[in-house]
Amino acid sequence: MLKQRVLTALVLLPIVLLAIFSSRSWPFPLFTTFIVLVGSWEWSALMGWTRPLARLVYVLLTALAMLLILSLMRPWQQHLIYALALPGWLWALWRVLRYQGEDGVFLSASTTLLGWAVLLPAWLALNELKGLSAAWLLYVFALVWGADTGAYFVGRRFGRHKLAPAVSPGKSLEGALGGLVLTFLIAVAVAVSRHLAGLHLLAFLLLSMLTVCASILGDLFESLLKRQRGVKDSGRIFPGHGGALDRIDSLTSAAPIFMLGWILLGGF
């Protein structure tokens, strides 16, 4: 398993870096489109769909929605997608908080729609972040990775109280706080480098911490879905790493929240 993880990472890392830092405009949108379409295929499986044709139709409808967003919607209309995704994530938070291990929590129709509310804003936000600059895209990545890293090491050393035991028994409240502390330090370092001060500084730090909290929710919600289906990974496209949703679960919530805050606050 470790060998698979290392080999997969060695293949994926150059592809991701090339997509992010390419001087051409198309590699990163192509990469995110591929990942999100694979994620929609995996989402249909998590919903309990077993017929390949039905799952393919779901993927094609996702692709059609992407095309319509790009071709028919103006930028301000695209930005409304972030706000429209908020009710879905509030519903997800409510489910995570209430979940006690029972089966049959989700209705197929509602979670099918929720899949688009999760994946489409994330796809749009990641591409908009790249449009701002590779640095801002990497900043959101750093918040997500920092939250995971801090949670892992602090949770292993000090974890005593479960964060959401019925959803993800391995995660602790102490670990989540460790992730918040580490990402707060990252946010402070970036704020200092950009000479932010006063209310601008406060808004940036609050948005960054809200983004981190959203990333934790994204991770927990996908864990809930997988627990409902009785699977360890959302898919097998990345040997040793699971599926596309396993790789972007935190980003699906973090990226849209950060972009919505950026738009409302006028950028940094």
ABEGO torsion letter per residue (X at the ends): XAAAAAAAAAAAAAAAAAAAABABAAAAAAAAAAAAAAAAAAAAAAAGBABAAAAAAAAAAAAAAAAAAAAABBAAAAAAAAAAAAAAAAAAAAAAAABAGBBGABBAAAAAAAAAAAAAAAAAAAAAAAAAEAAAAAAAAAAAAAAAAAAAAAAAAABABBABAAABAABBAAAAAAAAAAAAAAAAAAAAAAGBBEAAAAAAAAAAAAAAAAAAAAAAAAAAAAAAAGBABABAABBGAEBAAAAAAAAAAAAAAAAAAAAAAGEX
